[in-house]
Amino acid sequence: MPGYANPVQTVASQGSPKSVSFLINQTTAPTAFYTATTKTKVSAVLAKNTIGTILPVSLYVYRDSDEETYLTSEVRVLNQKYLVQQLVSGDARVDDSQDQVLDRYKVAADFVLNVGDQLKATCPITDAIVLTVNLEEGI
């Protein structure tokens, strides 16, 4: 079937699906907006621009195990754009090849947060970007 992509190594999930929305209100230091209380899979993060100019958005993951914050994805958003998408076979939006000019991946693939890990974000203009995160808690 054209346009159909099979998920890579998928298994039936035992987690609880959840969606979290967050209006980015920090311009410089990454602000935590979600803290994992159980092992959690982040399957998608969508950034929606509410003011209509192109804005850079950065998504970070704070790993509690080593107490470090890592840049996960950084995109420029005009209307809306994914920062994280579920990895599917044969889909060029998410892959393992790095953009040589930007020195980063096109879009981050889904990832897992352990207990205490946090999602953080920044944007240079406050209250302009809404992030919608799709995740599964308790996997």
Phi and psi in degrees as GROMACS dihedral restraints (atoms count N, CA, C in turn):
[ dihedral_restraints ]
;  ai    aj    ak    al  type     phi  dphi    fc
    3     4     5     6     1   -62.9    20    10
    4     5     6     7     1   140.5    20    10
    6     7     8     9     1    80.7    20    10
    7     8     9    10     1     3.6    20    10
    9    10    11    12     1   -98.5    20    10
   10    11    12    13     1   132.3    20    10
   12    13    14    15     1  -121.9    20    10
   13    14    15    16     1   131.0    20    10
   15    16    17    18     1   -84.2    20    10
   16    17    18    19     1   132.2    20    10
   18    19    20    21     1   -60.6    20    10
   19    20    21    22     1   144.5    20    10
   21    22    23    24     1   -82.9    20    10
   22    23    24    25     1   125.8    20    10
   24    25    26    27     1    46.9    20    10
   25    26    27    28     1    49.4    20    10
   27    28    29    30     1   -85.3    20    10
   28    29    30    31     1   147.7    20    10
   30    31    32    33     1  -135.6    20    10
   31    32    33    34     1   162.2    20    10
   33    34    35    36     1   -62.5    20    10
   34    35    36    37     1   130.4    20    10
   36    37    38    39     1   -86.8    20    10
   37    38    39    40     1   144.9    20    10
   39    40    41    42     1  -105.2    20    10
   40    41    42    43     1     0.3    20    10
   42    43    44    45     1   -82.8    20    10
   43    44    45    46     1   171.3    20    10
   45    46    47    48     1  -100.0    20    10
   46    47    48    49     1   119.7    20    10
   48    49    50    51     1   -68.1    20    10
   49    50    51    52     1   144.6    20    10
   51    52    53    54     1  -152.5    20    10
   52    53    54    55     1   151.1    20    10
   54    55    56    57     1  -126.4    20    10
   55    56    57    58     1   134.6    20    10
   57    58    59    60     1  -124.7    20    10
   58    59    60    61     1   131.7    20    10
   60    61    62    63     1  -112.5    20    10
   61    62    63    64     1   145.7    20    10
   63    64    65    66     1  -147.8    20    10
   64    65    66    67     1   128.4    20    10
   66    67    68    69     1   -91.2    20    10
   67    68    69    70     1   114.8    20    10
   69    70    71    72     1   -67.7    20    10
   70    71    72    73     1   122.4    20    10
   72    73    74    75     1  -123.1    20    10
   73    74    75    76     1    21.0    20    10
   75    76    77    78     1  -129.1    20    10
   76    77    78    79     1   133.3    20    10
   78    79    80    81     1   -99.9    20    10
   79    80    81    82     1   -24.4    20    10
   81    82    83    84     1  -118.2    20    10
   82    83    84    85     1   -61.4    20    10
   84    85    86    87     1   -85.4    20    10
   85    86    87    88     1   134.4    20    10
   87    88    89    90     1   -59.5    20    10
   88    89    90    91     1   131.4    20    10
   90    91    92    93     1  -106.8    20    10
   91    92    93    94     1   129.4    20    10
   93    94    95    96     1   -72.2    20    10
   94    95    96    97     1   134.0    20    10
   96    97    98    99     1  -127.7    20    10
   97    98    99   100     1    -6.5    20    10
   99   100   101   102     1  -150.3    20    10
  100   101   102   103     1   132.4    20    10
  102   103   104   105     1  -121.4    20    10
  103   104   105   106     1   126.7    20    10
  105   106   107   108     1   -74.2    20    10
  106   107   108   109     1   127.5    20    10
  108   109   110   111     1  -100.4    20    10
  109   110   111   112     1   -16.1    20    10
  111   112   113   114     1  -138.4    20    10
  112   113   114   115     1   172.7    20    10
  114   115   116   117     1   -62.8    20    10
  115   116   117   118     1   126.5    20    10
  117   118   119   120     1  -132.4    20    10
  118   119   120   121     1   135.7    20    10
  120   121   122   123     1  -100.8    20    10
  121   122   123   124     1   123.5    20    10
  123   124   125   126     1   -93.2    20    10
  124   125   126   127     1   111.9    20    10
  126   127   128   129     1   -98.2    20    10
  127   128   129   130     1   -25.1    20    10
  129   130   131   132     1  -158.5    20    10
  130   131   132   133     1   144.1    20    10
  132   133   134   135     1  -134.3    20    10
  133   134   135   136     1   118.4    20    10
  135   136   137   138     1  -111.7    20    10
  136   137   138   139     1   128.3    20    10
  138   139   140   141     1  -102.2    20    10
  139   140   141   142     1   129.1    20    10
  141   142   143   144     1  -119.9    20    10
  142   143   144   145     1   124.8    20    10
  144   145   146   147     1   -86.7    20    10
  145   146   147   148     1   127.4    20    10
  147   148   149   150     1   -99.6    20    10
  148   149   150   151     1    -7.0    20    10
  150   151   152   153     1  -112.6    20    10
  151   152   153   154     1   -12.6    20    10
  153   154   155   156     1    89.3    20    10
  154   155   156   157     1    11.1    20    10
  156   157   158   159     1  -114.4    20    10
  157   158   159   160     1   155.7    20    10
  159   160   161   162     1   -70.4    20    10
  160   161   162   163     1   124.8    20    10
  162   163   164   165     1  -127.9    20    10
  163   164   165   166     1   139.3    20    10
  165   166   167   168     1   -80.1    20    10
  166   167   168   169     1   138.3    20    10
  168   169   170   171     1  -127.9    20    10
  169   170   171   172     1   134.2    20    10
  171   172   173   174     1  -119.3    20    10
  172   173   174   175     1   133.6    20    10
  174   175   176   177     1  -113.0    20    10
  175   176   177   178     1   131.9    20    10
  177   178   179   180     1  -123.9    20    10
  178   179   180   181     1   155.3    20    10
  180   181   182   183     1  -122.6    20    10
  181   182   183   184     1   125.1    20    10
  183   184   185   186     1   -94.0    20    10
  184   185   186   187     1   121.4    20    10
  186   187   188   189     1   -97.5    20    10
  187   188   189   190     1   116.8    20    10
  189   190   191   192     1   -66.6    20    10
  190   191   192   193     1   -27.8    20    10
  192   193   194   195     1   -64.6    20    10
  193   194   195   196     1   -37.3    20    10
  195   196   197   198     1  -117.9    20    10
  196   197   198   199     1     6.0    20    10
  198   199   200   201     1    54.0    20    10
  199   200   201   202     1    43.1    20    10
  201   202   203   204     1  -123.4    20    10
  202   203   204   205     1   150.4    20    10
  204   205   206   207     1  -107.6    20    10
  205   206   207   208     1   129.4    20    10
  207   208   209   210     1  -117.9    20    10
  208   209   210   211     1   136.8    20    10
  210   211   212   213     1   -72.4    20    10
  211   212   213   214     1   122.4    20    10
  213   214   215   216     1   -98.9    20    10
  214   215   216   217     1   -44.3    20    10
  216   217   218   219     1  -154.2    20    10
  217   218   219   220     1   145.8    20    10
  219   220   221   222     1  -142.8    20    10
  220   221   222   223     1   117.3    20    10
  222   223   224   225     1  -133.1    20    10
  223   224   225   226     1   163.5    20    10
  225   226   227   228     1  -105.6    20    10
  226   227   228   229     1   129.0    20    10
  228   229   230   231     1  -118.6    20    10
  229   230   231   232     1   123.9    20    10
  231   232   233   234     1   -94.1    20    10
  232   233   234   235     1   -60.7    20    10
  234   235   236   237     1  -106.9    20    10
  235   236   237   238     1   -66.6    20    10
  237   238   239   240     1  -154.0    20    10
  238   239   240   241     1   150.2    20    10
  240   241   242   243     1  -159.1    20    10
  241   242   243   244     1   144.9    20    10
  243   244   245   246     1   -81.2    20    10
  244   245   246   247     1   136.5    20    10
  246   247   248   249     1   -96.3    20    10
  247   248   249   250     1   -29.4    20    10
  249   250   251   252     1  -138.3    20    10
  250   251   252   253     1   135.5    20    10
  252   253   254   255     1  -137.4    20    10
  253   254   255   256     1   156.3    20    10
  255   256   257   258     1   -67.8    20    10
  256   257   258   259     1   135.4    20    10
  258   259   260   261     1   -72.6    20    10
  259   260   261   262     1   123.6    20    10
  261   262   263   264     1  -127.8    20    10
  262   263   264   265     1   152.2    20    10
  264   265   266   267     1   -74.1    20    10
  265   266   267   268     1   137.6    20    10
  267   268   269   270     1    75.1    20    10
  268   269   270   271     1    13.9    20    10
  270   271   272   273     1  -106.6    20    10
  271   272   273   274     1   121.0    20    10
  273   274   275   276     1   -77.6    20    10
  274   275   276   277     1   -11.7    20    10
  276   277   278   279     1   -68.9    20    10
  277   278   279   280     1   -34.4    20    10
  279   280   281   282     1  -127.3    20    10
  280   281   282   283     1   116.9    20    10
  282   283   284   285     1  -152.0    20    10
  283   284   285   286     1  -175.6    20    10
  285   286   287   288     1  -100.2    20    10
  286   287   288   289     1    13.4    20    10
  288   289   290   291     1   -99.3    20    10
  289   290   291   292     1   133.9    20    10
  291   292   293   294     1   -91.2    20    10
  292   293   294   295     1   140.2    20    10
  294   295   296   297     1   -70.1    20    10
  295   296   297   298     1   118.4    20    10
  297   298   299   300     1   -67.3    20    10
  298   299   300   301     1   -32.2    20    10
  300   301   302   303     1   -73.5    20    10
  301   302   303   304     1   -47.1    20    10
  303   304   305   306     1   -87.5    20    10
  304   305   306   307     1   -13.9    20    10
  306   307   308   309     1    59.0    20    10
  307   308   309   310     1    41.1    20    10
  309   310   311   312     1  -156.1    20    10
  310   311   312   313     1   168.7    20    10
  312   313   314   315     1   -76.9    20    10
  313   314   315   316     1   156.2    20    10
  315   316   317   318     1   -57.1    20    10
  316   317   318   319     1   -57.9    20    10
  318   319   320   321     1  -142.6    20    10
  319   320   321   322     1   139.5    20    10
  321   322   323   324     1   -69.3    20    10
  322   323   324   325     1   145.3    20    10
  324   325   326   327     1   -85.4    20    10
  325   326   327   328     1   163.2    20    10
  327   328   329   330     1   -54.2    20    10
  328   329   330   331     1   150.8    20    10
  330   331   332   333     1  -147.0    20    10
  331   332   333   334     1   171.6    20    10
  333   334   335   336     1  -115.0    20    10
  334   335   336   337     1   137.5    20    10
  336   337   338   339     1  -105.2    20    10
  337   338   339   340     1   136.2    20    10
  339   340   341   342     1   -91.1    20    10
  340   341   342   343     1   171.2    20    10
  342   343   344   345     1   -57.0    20    10
  343   344   345   346     1   128.7    20    10
  345   346   347   348     1    93.5    20    10
  346   347   348   349     1   -15.4    20    10
  348   349   350   351     1   -69.4    20    10
  349   350   351   352     1   152.9    20    10
  351   352   353   354     1  -131.8    20    10
  352   353   354   355     1   151.3    20    10
  354   355   356   357     1   -98.4    20    10
  355   356   357   358     1   136.3    20    10
  357   358   359   360     1  -133.7    20    10
  358   359   360   361     1   158.1    20    10
  360   361   362   363     1  -151.6    20    10
  361   362   363   364     1   156.7    20    10
  363   364   365   366     1  -141.7    20    10
  364   365   366   367     1   156.7    20    10
  366   367   368   369     1  -154.3    20    10
  367   368   369   370     1   141.4    20    10
  369   370   371   372     1   -67.7    20    10
  370   371   372   373     1   -15.5    20    10
  372   373   374   375     1  -119.9    20    10
  373   374   375   376     1   125.6    20    10
  375   376   377   378     1   -71.9    20    10
  376   377   378   379     1   149.9    20    10
  378   379   380   381     1    56.8    20    10
  379   380   381   382     1    32.5    20    10
  381   382   383   384     1  -111.7    20    10
  382   383   384   385     1   -23.0    20    10
  384   385   386   387     1  -120.2    20    10
  385   386   387   388     1   130.9    20    10
  387   388   389   390     1  -108.8    20    10
  388   389   390   391     1   124.5    20    10
  390   391   392   393     1   -98.7    20    10
  391   392   393   394     1   134.3    20    10
  393   394   395   396     1  -117.8    20    10
  394   395   396   397     1   119.4    20    10
  396   397   398   399     1  -111.2    20    10
  397   398   399   400     1   126.0    20    10
  399   400   401   402     1  -101.9    20    10
  400   401   402   403     1   126.0    20    10
  402   403   404   405     1  -145.8    20    10
  403   404   405   406     1   168.2    20    10
  405   406   407   408     1  -126.7    20    10
  406   407   408   409     1   118.6    20    10
  408   409   410   411     1   -93.7    20    10
  409   410   411   412     1   144.2    20    10
  411   412   413   414     1    78.0    20    10
  412   413   414   415     1    39.2    20    10
